[in-house]
Protein backbone atom coordinates (compact mmCIF):
# COMPACT_ATOMS: atom_id res chain seq x y z
CA UNK A 1 0.00 0.00 0.00
CA UNK A 2 1.49 3.31 -1.08
CA UNK A 3 1.80 6.00 1.56
CA UNK A 4 0.69 9.43 0.41
CA UNK A 5 3.39 12.05 0.85
CA UNK A 6 2.33 15.56 1.80
CA UNK A 7 4.33 18.21 -0.04
CA UNK A 8 5.96 20.85 2.12
CA UNK A 9 4.77 24.41 1.44
CA UNK A 10 7.06 26.28 -0.90
CA UNK A 11 8.85 29.33 0.48
CA UNK A 12 8.25 32.67 -1.18
CA UNK A 13 11.04 34.93 -2.35
CA UNK A 14 10.69 37.18 0.69
CA UNK A 15 10.84 34.20 3.03
CA UNK A 16 14.01 32.97 1.32
CA UNK A 17 15.53 36.45 1.64
CA UNK A 18 14.80 36.72 5.37
CA UNK A 19 15.95 33.14 5.96
CA UNK A 20 19.28 33.83 4.27
CA UNK A 21 19.65 37.04 6.29
CA UNK A 22 18.93 35.17 9.53
CA UNK A 23 21.43 32.41 8.68
CA UNK A 24 24.04 35.04 7.79
CA UNK A 25 23.42 36.73 11.15
CA UNK A 26 23.85 33.45 13.03
CA UNK A 27 27.03 32.66 11.09
CA UNK A 28 28.44 36.13 11.83
CA UNK A 29 27.65 35.85 15.55
CA UNK A 30 29.39 32.46 15.70
CA UNK A 31 32.39 33.51 13.61
CA UNK A 32 33.30 36.77 15.32
CA UNK A 33 33.63 38.20 18.80
CA UNK A 34 33.50 41.80 17.58
CA UNK A 35 30.42 43.38 19.28
CA UNK A 36 29.92 45.85 16.43
CA UNK A 37 29.78 43.13 13.75
CA UNK A 38 27.40 41.09 15.87
CA UNK A 39 25.09 44.06 16.37
CA UNK A 40 25.15 44.83 12.64
CA UNK A 41 24.30 41.20 11.86
CA UNK A 42 21.31 41.04 14.20
CA UNK A 43 20.10 44.50 13.15
CA UNK A 44 20.42 43.65 9.46
CA UNK A 45 18.50 40.40 9.81
CA UNK A 46 15.73 42.18 11.73
CA UNK A 47 15.46 44.96 9.19
CA UNK A 48 15.29 42.44 6.31
CA UNK A 49 12.55 40.51 8.13
CA UNK A 50 10.52 43.68 8.46
CA UNK A 51 11.18 44.94 4.93
CA UNK A 52 10.08 41.63 3.40
CA UNK A 53 7.15 41.18 5.85
CA UNK A 54 8.06 37.49 6.00
CA UNK A 55 7.26 37.41 9.72
CA UNK A 56 4.53 39.05 11.79
CA UNK A 57 5.66 42.36 13.32
CA UNK A 58 5.66 40.95 16.85
CA UNK A 59 7.80 37.98 15.78
CA UNK A 60 10.33 40.28 14.10
CA UNK A 61 10.47 42.44 17.23
CA UNK A 62 11.03 39.44 19.50
CA UNK A 63 13.78 38.19 17.18
CA UNK A 64 15.59 41.52 17.55
CA UNK A 65 15.18 41.65 21.33
CA UNK A 66 16.30 38.05 21.85
CA UNK A 67 19.15 38.44 19.37
CA UNK A 68 20.64 41.37 21.26
CA UNK A 69 20.17 39.62 24.59
CA UNK A 70 21.80 36.45 23.26
CA UNK A 71 24.94 38.27 22.13
CA UNK A 72 24.97 40.44 25.27
CA UNK A 73 25.06 43.54 23.11
CA UNK A 74 23.86 45.88 25.83
CA UNK A 75 22.20 45.86 29.27
CA UNK A 76 18.52 44.94 29.39
CA UNK A 77 17.67 48.55 30.22
CA UNK A 78 19.13 49.56 26.84
CA UNK A 79 17.64 46.67 24.84
CA UNK A 80 14.14 47.40 26.14
CA UNK A 81 14.55 51.18 26.26
CA UNK A 82 12.18 51.52 23.33
CA UNK A 83 9.26 50.75 25.62
CA UNK A 84 10.23 53.71 27.80
CA UNK A 85 10.59 56.15 24.92
CA UNK A 86 8.02 58.78 24.08
CA UNK A 87 7.94 57.47 20.51
CA UNK A 88 6.58 54.11 21.67
CA UNK A 89 3.80 55.70 23.69
CA UNK A 90 3.06 58.16 20.91
CA UNK A 91 2.46 55.15 18.70
CA UNK A 92 0.32 53.32 21.28
CA UNK A 93 -1.88 56.36 21.77
CA UNK A 94 -1.92 56.97 18.04
CA UNK A 95 -3.14 53.47 17.27
CA UNK A 96 -6.01 53.99 19.72
CA UNK A 97 -6.93 57.33 18.10
CA UNK A 98 -6.69 55.88 14.60
CA UNK A 99 -8.89 52.96 15.56
CA UNK A 100 -11.36 55.37 17.17
CA UNK A 101 -11.67 57.40 13.97
CA UNK A 102 -12.54 54.22 12.10
CA UNK A 103 -14.69 52.51 14.74
CA UNK A 104 -16.80 55.58 15.48
CA UNK A 105 -17.49 56.33 11.83
CA UNK A 106 -15.92 59.79 12.09
CA UNK A 107 -13.49 58.95 9.31
CA UNK A 108 -16.42 58.22 7.01
CA UNK A 109 -18.11 61.48 7.99
CA UNK A 110 -14.99 63.48 7.06
CA UNK A 111 -14.45 61.35 3.96
CA UNK A 112 -18.00 62.21 2.88
CA UNK A 113 -17.08 65.91 2.92
CA UNK A 114 -13.86 65.26 0.98
CA UNK A 115 -15.73 63.06 -1.49
CA UNK A 116 -18.03 65.99 -2.25
CA UNK A 117 -14.92 67.79 -3.58
CA UNK A 118 -13.14 64.89 -5.30
CA UNK A 119 -15.91 62.60 -6.50
CA UNK A 120 -14.53 59.35 -7.89
CA UNK A 121 -11.54 61.08 -9.50
CA UNK A 122 -8.32 59.46 -8.33
CA UNK A 123 -6.30 62.46 -9.50
CA UNK A 124 -8.44 64.96 -7.56
CA UNK A 125 -8.27 62.77 -4.45
CA UNK A 126 -4.46 62.59 -4.67
CA UNK A 127 -4.23 66.38 -5.10
CA UNK A 128 -6.61 67.00 -2.18
CA UNK A 129 -4.76 64.64 0.16
CA UNK A 130 -1.36 65.99 -0.92
CA UNK A 131 -2.23 69.62 -0.24
CA UNK A 132 -4.02 68.68 2.99
CA UNK A 133 -1.07 66.66 4.28
CA UNK A 134 1.37 69.46 3.47
CA UNK A 135 -0.84 72.10 5.10
CA UNK A 136 -1.21 69.97 8.23
CA UNK A 137 2.58 69.95 8.53
CA UNK A 138 2.57 73.71 9.06
CA UNK A 139 0.43 73.37 12.20
CA UNK A 140 1.08 70.00 13.86
CA UNK A 141 4.74 69.64 14.95
CA UNK A 142 5.04 65.86 14.68
CA UNK A 143 4.46 63.60 11.71
CA UNK A 144 3.09 60.74 13.78
CA UNK A 145 -0.06 62.58 14.95
CA UNK A 146 -0.62 63.81 11.39
CA UNK A 147 -0.42 60.28 9.99
CA UNK A 148 -2.68 59.01 12.79
CA UNK A 149 -5.39 61.45 11.72
CA UNK A 150 -4.92 61.15 7.94
CA UNK A 151 -4.81 57.38 7.48
CA UNK A 152 -8.30 56.40 8.76
CA UNK A 153 -9.85 59.29 6.83
CA UNK A 154 -8.10 58.16 3.65
CA UNK A 155 -9.29 54.60 4.19
CA UNK A 156 -12.85 55.86 4.49
CA UNK A 157 -12.43 58.00 1.37
CA UNK A 158 -11.15 54.99 -0.60
CA UNK A 159 -14.16 52.99 0.59
CA UNK A 160 -16.53 55.77 -0.43
CA UNK A 161 -14.86 55.91 -3.86
CA UNK A 162 -15.51 52.14 -4.07
CA UNK A 163 -11.83 51.32 -4.56
CA UNK A 164 -11.38 47.60 -3.83
CA UNK A 165 -8.80 46.43 -1.32
CA UNK A 166 -5.48 45.71 -3.02
CA UNK A 167 -6.21 47.87 -6.06
CA UNK A 168 -3.55 50.26 -7.28
CA UNK A 169 -5.88 53.24 -6.84
CA UNK A 170 -6.58 52.42 -3.18
CA UNK A 171 -2.90 51.75 -2.47
CA UNK A 172 -2.01 55.00 -4.22
CA UNK A 173 -4.35 57.02 -2.00
CA UNK A 174 -2.97 55.40 1.15
CA UNK A 175 0.61 56.06 0.08
CA UNK A 176 -0.34 59.66 -0.72
CA UNK A 177 -1.69 60.23 2.78
CA UNK A 178 1.42 58.74 4.39
CA UNK A 179 4.14 60.24 2.18
CA UNK A 180 2.69 63.70 1.60
CA UNK A 181 2.03 64.13 5.31
CA UNK A 182 5.71 63.47 5.98
CA UNK A 183 8.28 64.04 3.24
CA UNK A 184 7.54 67.56 1.87
CA UNK A 185 6.76 68.88 5.37
CA UNK A 186 10.50 69.01 6.11
CA UNK A 187 10.14 72.51 4.66
CA UNK A 188 8.82 73.56 8.10
CA UNK A 189 11.27 73.82 11.00
CA UNK A 190 8.86 72.43 13.59
CA UNK A 191 7.16 69.75 11.49
CA UNK A 192 9.33 66.67 12.11
CA UNK A 193 11.18 65.18 15.05
CA UNK A 194 14.60 64.63 13.36
CA UNK A 195 14.86 68.32 12.50
CA UNK A 196 13.72 69.38 15.97
CA UNK A 197 16.38 67.14 17.56
CA UNK A 198 19.06 68.35 15.13
CA UNK A 199 18.54 72.07 15.68
CA UNK A 200 18.27 71.50 19.44
CA UNK A 201 21.63 69.72 19.60
CA UNK A 202 23.30 72.28 17.31
CA UNK A 203 22.07 75.11 19.54
CA UNK A 204 23.33 73.36 22.69
CA UNK A 205 26.73 72.49 21.21
CA UNK A 206 27.50 75.59 19.17
CA UNK A 207 25.02 78.28 20.23
CA UNK A 208 23.64 78.48 16.69
CA UNK A 209 19.93 79.27 16.43
CA UNK A 210 17.65 78.69 13.46
CA UNK A 211 14.81 80.97 12.37
CA UNK A 212 11.54 79.54 11.06
CA UNK A 213 11.53 81.82 8.02
CA UNK A 214 15.19 81.43 7.06
CA UNK A 215 14.95 77.65 7.45
CA UNK A 216 11.89 77.58 5.17
CA UNK A 217 13.62 79.67 2.49
CA UNK A 218 16.82 77.60 2.59
CA UNK A 219 14.95 74.31 2.22
CA UNK A 220 12.24 75.48 -0.16
CA UNK A 221 13.66 74.14 -3.47
CA UNK A 222 14.44 70.62 -2.26
CA UNK A 223 11.05 70.22 -0.59
CA UNK A 224 9.13 71.71 -3.49
CA UNK A 225 10.92 69.18 -5.68
CA UNK A 226 10.01 66.37 -3.28
CA UNK A 227 6.37 67.40 -3.42
CA UNK A 228 6.38 67.57 -7.22
CA UNK A 229 8.20 64.24 -7.69
CA UNK A 230 5.93 62.41 -5.28
CA UNK A 231 2.84 63.94 -6.86
CA UNK A 232 3.88 62.80 -10.34
CA UNK A 233 4.75 59.29 -9.13
CA UNK A 234 1.51 58.94 -7.15
CA UNK A 235 -0.67 60.24 -9.97
CA UNK A 236 1.04 57.84 -12.37
CA UNK A 237 0.66 54.91 -9.94
CA UNK A 238 -3.13 54.91 -10.16
CA UNK A 239 -3.41 56.09 -13.76
CA UNK A 240 -5.63 54.04 -16.02
CA UNK A 241 -7.31 52.20 -13.16
CA UNK A 242 -11.02 51.64 -13.46
CA UNK A 243 -12.92 53.64 -10.87
CA UNK A 244 -16.41 52.65 -9.82
CA UNK A 245 -19.35 54.92 -10.68
CA UNK A 246 -20.60 57.40 -8.11
CA UNK A 247 -22.67 55.97 -5.27
CA UNK A 248 -26.41 56.33 -5.41
CA UNK A 249 -27.82 59.62 -4.24
CA UNK A 250 -29.32 58.01 -1.13
CA UNK A 251 -25.84 57.01 0.02
CA UNK A 252 -24.77 60.65 -0.20
CA UNK A 253 -27.40 61.83 2.24
CA UNK A 254 -25.77 63.39 5.31
CA UNK A 255 -25.58 60.90 8.15
CA UNK A 256 -26.54 61.93 11.65
CA UNK A 257 -23.56 62.41 13.92
CA UNK A 258 -23.48 60.02 16.84
CA UNK A 259 -22.57 60.90 20.41
CA UNK A 260 -19.27 59.05 20.01
CA UNK A 261 -18.39 60.96 16.83
CA UNK A 262 -19.13 64.33 18.44
CA UNK A 263 -17.04 63.50 21.51
CA UNK A 264 -14.21 62.15 19.39
CA UNK A 265 -14.26 65.35 17.31
CA UNK A 266 -13.88 67.44 20.46
CA UNK A 267 -11.00 65.26 21.70
CA UNK A 268 -9.26 65.49 18.30
CA UNK A 269 -9.73 69.25 18.11
CA UNK A 270 -8.23 69.72 21.57
CA UNK A 271 -5.35 67.34 20.73
CA UNK A 272 -4.55 69.16 17.46
CA UNK A 273 -4.49 72.51 19.27
CA UNK A 274 -2.18 71.10 21.96
CA UNK A 275 0.05 69.41 19.35
CA UNK A 276 0.34 72.68 17.43
CA UNK A 277 1.21 74.73 20.53
CA UNK A 278 3.58 72.37 22.30
CA UNK A 279 6.32 75.01 22.28
CA UNK A 280 4.08 77.20 24.45
CA UNK A 281 2.87 74.74 27.07
CA UNK A 282 5.80 72.28 27.02
CA UNK A 283 3.69 69.09 26.99
CA UNK A 284 5.25 66.53 24.64
CA UNK A 285 3.05 65.24 21.77
CA UNK A 286 3.37 61.70 23.13
CA UNK A 287 1.66 62.52 26.41
CA UNK A 288 -1.05 64.53 24.67
CA UNK A 289 -1.70 61.48 22.49
CA UNK A 290 -1.79 59.07 25.43
CA UNK A 291 -4.18 61.36 27.33
CA UNK A 292 -6.47 61.53 24.30
CA UNK A 293 -6.38 57.73 23.99
CA UNK A 294 -7.30 57.38 27.66
CA UNK A 295 -10.33 59.63 27.24
CA UNK A 296 -11.48 57.69 24.17
CA UNK A 297 -11.15 54.33 25.94
CA UNK A 298 -13.40 55.43 28.80
CA UNK A 299 -16.87 53.81 28.50
CA UNK A 300 -18.49 57.21 28.94
CA UNK A 301 -16.97 58.43 25.66
CA UNK A 302 -19.17 55.95 23.74
CA UNK A 303 -16.45 55.58 21.07
CA UNK A 304 -15.31 51.99 21.72
CA UNK A 305 -16.99 48.83 22.88
CA UNK A 306 -15.82 47.60 26.32
CA UNK A 307 -13.64 44.87 24.74
CA UNK A 308 -12.06 47.17 22.13
CA UNK A 309 -8.48 46.57 23.28
CA UNK A 310 -8.97 42.89 22.52
CA UNK A 311 -10.96 43.12 19.30
CA UNK A 312 -10.44 46.48 17.55
CA UNK A 313 -6.96 47.78 18.41
CA UNK A 314 -3.89 45.96 17.10
CA UNK A 315 -0.76 46.94 19.01
CA UNK A 316 1.62 44.49 17.32
CA UNK A 317 3.27 47.26 15.28
CA UNK A 318 4.11 49.00 18.58
CA UNK A 319 6.44 46.12 19.44
CA UNK A 320 8.18 46.57 16.10
CA UNK A 321 8.67 50.30 16.78
CA UNK A 322 10.14 49.41 20.18
CA UNK A 323 12.51 47.01 18.40
CA UNK A 324 13.57 49.66 15.86
CA UNK A 325 14.22 52.08 18.72
CA UNK A 326 16.13 49.27 20.42
CA UNK A 327 18.43 48.95 17.39
CA UNK A 328 19.18 52.65 17.57
CA UNK A 329 19.80 52.51 21.33
CA UNK A 330 22.14 49.52 21.09
CA UNK A 331 24.10 51.07 18.22
CA UNK A 332 24.47 54.25 20.28
CA UNK A 333 25.45 52.24 23.38
CA UNK A 334 28.37 50.57 21.62
CA UNK A 335 29.29 53.85 19.86
CA UNK A 336 28.99 52.17 16.47
CA UNK A 337 27.69 55.30 14.79
CA UNK A 338 30.57 57.34 16.17
CA UNK A 339 33.07 54.68 15.07
CA UNK A 340 31.64 54.76 11.56
CA UNK A 341 31.71 58.55 11.52
CA UNK A 342 35.34 58.70 12.65
CA UNK A 343 36.32 56.46 9.76
CA UNK A 344 34.02 57.83 7.09
CA UNK A 345 34.22 61.59 7.67
CA UNK A 346 37.95 61.81 6.81
CA UNK A 347 37.25 59.62 3.80
CA UNK A 348 34.64 62.06 2.50
CA UNK A 349 37.50 64.33 1.35
CA UNK A 350 35.73 67.52 2.31
CA UNK A 351 37.64 70.61 1.21
CA UNK A 352 37.12 74.37 0.88
CA UNK A 353 35.96 75.42 -2.57
CA UNK A 354 34.40 72.03 -3.41
CA UNK A 355 30.84 73.20 -2.80
CA UNK A 356 28.85 70.61 -4.72
CA UNK A 357 31.06 67.71 -3.59
CA UNK A 358 30.85 68.83 0.03
CA UNK A 359 27.06 69.08 -0.14
CA UNK A 360 26.73 65.68 -1.81
CA UNK A 361 29.16 63.95 0.56
CA UNK A 362 27.58 65.31 3.76
CA UNK A 363 24.04 64.64 2.55
CA UNK A 364 24.63 61.10 1.31
CA UNK A 365 26.66 60.14 4.38
CA UNK A 366 23.92 61.39 6.70
CA UNK A 367 21.24 59.62 4.66
CA UNK A 368 23.15 56.33 4.78
CA UNK A 369 23.67 56.68 8.52
CA UNK A 370 19.97 57.42 9.06
CA UNK A 371 19.09 54.14 7.37
CA UNK A 372 21.50 52.30 9.64
CA UNK A 373 19.34 53.40 12.57
CA UNK A 374 16.23 55.56 12.19
CA UNK A 375 15.90 59.24 11.31
CA UNK A 376 15.14 60.60 14.81
CA UNK A 377 18.31 58.96 16.19
CA UNK A 378 20.63 60.25 13.45
CA UNK A 379 21.17 63.78 14.84
CA UNK A 380 22.72 62.30 17.99
CA UNK A 381 25.56 61.01 15.81
CA UNK A 382 25.92 63.64 13.06
CA UNK A 383 25.27 66.89 14.94
CA UNK A 384 28.49 66.63 17.02
CA UNK A 385 30.39 66.25 13.74
CA UNK A 386 29.13 69.59 12.40
CA UNK A 387 32.09 71.61 13.66
CA UNK A 388 34.65 69.20 12.16
CA UNK A 389 32.78 69.25 8.86
CA UNK A 390 32.58 73.04 9.05
CA UNK A 391 36.34 73.30 9.53
CA UNK A 392 36.99 70.90 6.62
CA UNK A 393 34.64 72.63 4.17
CA UNK A 394 35.00 76.25 5.22
CA UNK A 395 31.22 76.39 5.63
CA UNK A 396 29.29 77.72 8.60
CA UNK A 397 27.90 75.27 11.13
CA UNK A 398 24.43 76.34 9.94
CA UNK A 399 25.17 75.25 6.37
CA UNK A 400 26.56 71.89 7.51
CA UNK A 401 23.49 71.31 9.69
CA UNK A 402 21.18 72.10 6.76
CA UNK A 403 23.05 69.61 4.57
CA UNK A 404 22.76 66.98 7.30
CA UNK A 405 19.04 67.75 7.54
CA UNK A 406 18.55 67.00 3.85
CA UNK A 407 20.19 63.62 4.37
CA UNK A 408 18.00 62.78 7.37
CA UNK A 409 14.86 63.73 5.48
CA UNK A 410 15.68 61.60 2.43
CA UNK A 411 13.69 58.40 2.99
CA UNK A 412 14.77 55.52 0.77
CA UNK A 413 13.27 52.69 2.86
CA UNK A 414 10.09 52.87 4.99
CA UNK A 415 11.59 51.31 8.13
CA UNK A 416 13.77 54.41 8.57
CA UNK A 417 10.71 56.51 9.35
CA UNK A 418 8.39 55.68 12.30
CA UNK A 419 5.48 57.68 10.76
CA UNK A 420 5.54 55.40 7.72
CA UNK A 421 5.59 52.35 9.98
CA UNK A 422 2.49 53.71 11.67
CA UNK A 423 0.84 54.30 8.31
CA UNK A 424 1.56 50.69 7.41
CA UNK A 425 0.06 49.54 10.71
CA UNK A 426 -3.11 51.64 10.61
CA UNK A 427 -4.01 51.27 6.94
CA UNK A 428 -2.19 48.05 5.95
CA UNK A 429 -0.24 49.84 3.22
CA UNK A 430 1.54 47.19 1.11
CA UNK A 431 5.24 47.39 1.92
CA UNK A 432 6.40 46.52 -1.61
CA UNK A 433 4.81 49.47 -3.45
CA UNK A 434 5.65 51.85 -0.59
CA UNK A 435 9.30 50.75 -0.62
CA UNK A 436 9.51 51.22 -4.39
CA UNK A 437 7.93 54.67 -4.08
CA UNK A 438 10.43 55.65 -1.38
CA UNK A 439 13.40 54.38 -3.41
CA UNK A 440 12.40 55.98 -6.71
CA UNK A 441 11.46 59.33 -5.15
CA UNK A 442 14.69 59.37 -3.09
CA UNK A 443 16.85 58.67 -6.14
CA UNK A 444 15.13 61.28 -8.33
CA UNK A 445 15.05 63.90 -5.60
CA UNK A 446 18.71 63.36 -4.76
CA UNK A 447 19.84 63.44 -8.39
CA UNK A 448 17.93 66.64 -9.15
CA UNK A 449 17.72 68.20 -5.71
CA UNK A 450 21.39 68.34 -4.77
CA UNK A 451 22.45 70.44 -7.80
CA UNK A 452 19.38 72.62 -7.30
CA UNK A 453 20.16 73.11 -3.61
CA UNK A 454 23.82 73.88 -4.37
CA UNK A 455 22.82 76.63 -6.82
CA UNK A 456 20.18 77.97 -4.42
CA UNK A 457 22.48 78.05 -1.39
CA UNK A 458 25.27 79.64 -3.41
CA UNK A 459 22.87 82.36 -4.52
CA UNK A 460 21.76 82.84 -0.89
CA UNK A 461 25.47 82.94 0.12
CA UNK A 462 24.79 80.18 2.64
CA UNK A 463 27.83 78.39 1.23
CA UNK A 464 30.89 80.02 -0.36
N, C-alpha and C positions, 0 to 999 in steps of 0.2 A: 504494500500500500504506500503510495507516494505521499510524502509529507509536504503540505503547502508552505512555501516560504514567503514570509511577509517582507516586502521591499522596504528598506529604510528610506525615510523622507530625504529628498535631495536638498542640499544646502544651496541657498541663494548666493548671488555674488557678494552682497553685503555681509552675509554671515561668514563666507570664506575670508573676506577682508578682515573682519573683526577677530576671527579665529587666528589668522596669521599674525595679527598685531599682538594678540594675547600671548601666543607662543613665543614671539620675538621678545616680549617683555619678560616672560619667565626665563628664557635663555639668557637675557642680559643680566637679570638679577642673580642667576646662578654663576655666570661667568666673571662678574666683576664685583669688587668691594667698594667701588667709587660711589658714594652716596648720590652725587649729582647724576651720574648715568642711570642709576636705579630709579631715581625720581623721574627722570625724563622718560624712561621705559614705561613705568606705571601710568604716568600722565598721558603719554602718547596712546597707549592702549585704551585708556578710558575715553579720550577724545574721539578716537576712531569708532569705538562702540556707540558713542552718542551720535556722531555724524552719520553713521550708516543705519541707525535705529534698529540694529540687529538684536538688541536687548531692551526690555522695558526700562524706563528711566530709573526706577528704584533699584533694579538689578545693577545697572551701570554705576550708580552712586555707591552701592555697597561694595562693588568690585574695587572702586577707587579707595574707599575708606580702608577696607581690609588689606589692600595692596600696600598702602603706606604704613599701616600698622605692622604688617608682616616683615617689611624691610627696615622697620624702626627708623623711618625717615624723620620723624619729629615727635615731640611729646603729644599725648592724646589731646591736650588742651589746644594744640595747634591744628591737629588733624580734624577735630570737630569744631573748630572755631567758626566755621560757616554758619552753624546753628545759632551762634551768639551775635552774628552780624546783623546790622540793620537791613541789609539787602535781602536776607532770608525772610525776615518778618515783613518786609515790604511786599515780598512775593506772596507770603501766606495771606496777608490781608487783601492783597490784590486779587488773588484767586477767589476769595469769598465775595468781593465786590463784583468781579466779573460774572460769577455764577448768579449773583443776585440780579444783575441787569437782565440776564437771560431768563431766570426762573420766574421773576416777577412780571415779565412781559414788557418792561420798560424799554428794552432794546428794540422791540417791535414797534412800540409807539413812536420812538425817535426815528426809526427806519421808515415808518409811514410818512413822516414829514419830509425826509430826504428823498424818498421815492417820488413824492409829488414834484420834486425838482429834476430828478434824473430819468424817471420812467424806466423803461427796460433797456436803456442805452448803456452799454458797458463803458463806452468812452466817457460819457457824462458822469457816470458813477465814479470812475477812476479820477477824473478831474476834481470832482466835489470832495472826495476823500483826501486827495493829495493836498489841496488848498486848506482843507479843514485840519489835517494833521500838522501842516506847517504852521498855521495860525495858532494852534493849541500850544506849540512849542514856545511861542512868545510869552505865554502866561503861566504855564505849569512848569516848574523848574526841575522836573525829573521825568525821564522818558517812560519809566515803568508805570506810573499812574496814568499817563496819556494812553499807553497801549492797553491798560486795563479797561479804560473807558471805551476806546475805539473798537476793540475786537468784537465784543458782543453785539454792538450796534451794526458792525459790518456783516456779521453773520446773519442778523435779522434782515438786513437790506438784501443780501444774497438770496435769502429764502423768499422775500417778497418779490424779487425779480424772477423767481422760479428757476434759479440756477441750480442744477443738480449737484449733489456732493461728488467731489472728484473731478468736476468739469474744469477746464482751463479758465473759464470766465470766473467761476467762484473762487478758484485758487488765486487768480489775478487780483480780485478785490481784496482778499485776505492779505496777500503780500503787500498790496498798496497801503492798507491801513497800518501794517507793521513797519514797513520801510519808510514811508513818508512821514510817519510820526516821529521817526528817529534820525535818519541820516541827514536830511537837509537842515534840521533844526540845530545843527552845530554852528549855524550862523549866529545864534544867540548865546551870549556869554553864560547865562544862567540855566540853559535848557537841558544840559546833560551832565551827569555825575563826573565822568573823566575830566572834563574841562574845569569843573568846579574844584576838583581835587588838585589839578595841575596848577591853576592860578593861585590857589591857597598855599601850596608848597613853595612856589616861586616867590610869593610875597614874604613868607616866613624866612626863607633862606637868603633872599637877595634884596628885600625891601622894594621890589618892583610891583606896582599896582597896574591893573588893567581897567580901562574904561569900557562901559557897555557899547557906546557909540563907536569908538575907535576899533574895538574888537570886531564889531559887525562889519565895518568898512573893510578892514584888512582881510576878512574871511568871506566877503561877499562873492567874489568870482568863483571860488572853488565850490561853494555851497549852491550857488545858482546853477553851476554845471551839474552837480550831483542831482539836483531837482530835475533838470531837463533830461539827463540821461536816464534816470529812473522812470520818468514819465513816458519817454519814448519806448523803453523796454517793456513797461507794464501795459501800455496801450497795444503794443505789438503782440504781447503774450496772449491776449484774449481776442485778437482780431480774427474775424471770419467764423467765430463761434456762433452757433444758432442760439438765439435768445427767445425764450417763450413769449407768447403774446401777453398783453397786459391783463391783469386779473379782472374779473367781472366787477362791475360798478358796486355791487353790494359788498364786496370785500374791501372796497376803499372807504366805506362809511367809517367815520371816526368812532373808535372804540371808547367806551367809558373807562376813565382812569380808576383803577382800584385803590384801596387804602394803602396796600403795600407799595404800589408804584408811586403814589404821592409822597409817602414817607421816604422811600428810596431816593426820590428826586431831591428832597430837602437835604438828606445826608450827603448826596453827591455834590450839591451846590455848596454846602458848607465845606466839604473836603477840598473842592477845587479852589475856593477862596483861600483856605489855609495853606494849600500847596503853593499857590501863587504868591503868598506873602510870607513865606517861611523866613526870609531875611529880616522881617520885622519882629516876628514873635519868637523865633528861635526854636520852634518845634520841628523836629526832623520829619520829612515826608513819611518815613516808615511808621512812626508812632501815630501820625494822623490816619494812616491807612489802617493800622491795627484797631484804633479806636472806632473808625467807621465800620469795620468788619464786626466788632463786638456789638455795636448798636443794631446792625442788620441781623445778627444771629439771635437777638433777643426775641422771644415769642411774641411780645407786644408789638414788634415792628410789622408783623404779618407779611414778611417777605419770604421766609423759608418755612418749610415744614419742620416739625420738631426733630426729625431724623436726617436733616439735610447734610450734616457732616459725614454721614455714612453713605448717602445715596446720591447727592447732587454735587458735592465738592471733591474734586480729585486733587490731592496734595502731592502726588508722586513726583511731579516736576520740581517741587520745592526741595526734595532730597537731592535731585540732580544739581540744582543751583548751589546747595550747600557743598556738594562735592566739587563743583567748579571753583567755588571760593576756597575750598580746602587745597586744591592744586596751587592756587595763587599763594596761599598762606605758607604752604610747605616750601615752595620755591623761594619765597622771601626768607623763610627761616634758615635755609641752608645757603643763603646769599648767592643763589644760582644766577639770578638776573644781574647782580652786580659783577659776578665773575665773567659773565658773557659780555657785559658792557665794557669792562676793563680790557678785554681782548679785542672786541670789535671796534670800539671807538677809535683807537689809534689806526686800525686798519681801514677806516673810512676815508683816510687821506684828505681830511678837511684842510682848507688853506684859504688865506685871504685872496680875494679877487676871483675865486672860482664859485660865483654865485649860484649858478644853476646846479652844479655838482654838489655843492654844500646842501642846498635845499633838498635835492633828490636823496642824498645819502642819509641825512637826518630823518627825513620823512619815512623812507623805506625801512630804515633800521627800527624806528619806533613802531611802525606798523607790524613788522615781523615780531618784535618783542611783545606787542599787545596780543598777538595770536598764540604766543607761548603761554600766556596767562589769560587774563581777560582785561578789557579796556579800563575799567575802574582801578585796577591794580597797577597799571603801567606807569602812571605818574610817580609812584613811589620809587621806581627805579630810574626813570629818565630825567625827572626834574633836578635831582642833585648833579646831573651831568651837564646842566645847561651852562654853567660858568666855564667848564673846560671846553665845551663846544664853542662858546662865545670867544674864548681866547684863541682857539684854533682857526676860526673863520673870520675873526674881526667884526663879527656881528654883535648887536646888543643882545642882552639876555632875553629881552622881549621878543626879538625876531626868532631866536632859537626856540623859545617856548611855543611860538605860533607854528613853527615848522613841526615840532613834536606833536602839537595838537592835531595837525592835519593827519599825521600818521596814526594817532590813536582813534581818530574818527573815520578811518578808512576800514570798512568792514568787509573782509573777503570771505569769512566763514561765519555762520550764524552763532556758533557756540561762544564766540568772542564777546557777544553782546547779550547780557541778561535780558534786556527788553525783548529781543527777538526770541529768546527761549520762552519767555512768558507768552508771547504771541503764539508760538507753537503749541504751548500747553492749553491755552484758553480756546483757540479756534482750530486746533489740529491742522495747522498749516503743513503741507507735505514738505519734508526736509529737502528732498532732491531739488524741486524747482526753486525753493528759497535759496539753497546753496548756490545753484547756478546763477540766479539773479545777483546774489552778493558778489560772486566771482567776476562776472561779466561787467557789472557796474563799477567794481573796484578797479579792474584793469583799464577800462575806458576812462574813468575819472582820473586815474593816476597818469595815464599817458597824455591826456589833454590838459588836465588841471595843473600839473606841476609847471609846465612852461607858461601857462596863463598866470599862475600865481607869481612866478619869478618876474614876469614883465610888470605885473600889477604892483608888487612890493618894491621893485626898482623905481617905478614911477612915483610911489608914495615915499620913497627914500627910507623905507623900513630896513632895506639891506643896501650896502654900498655896491 
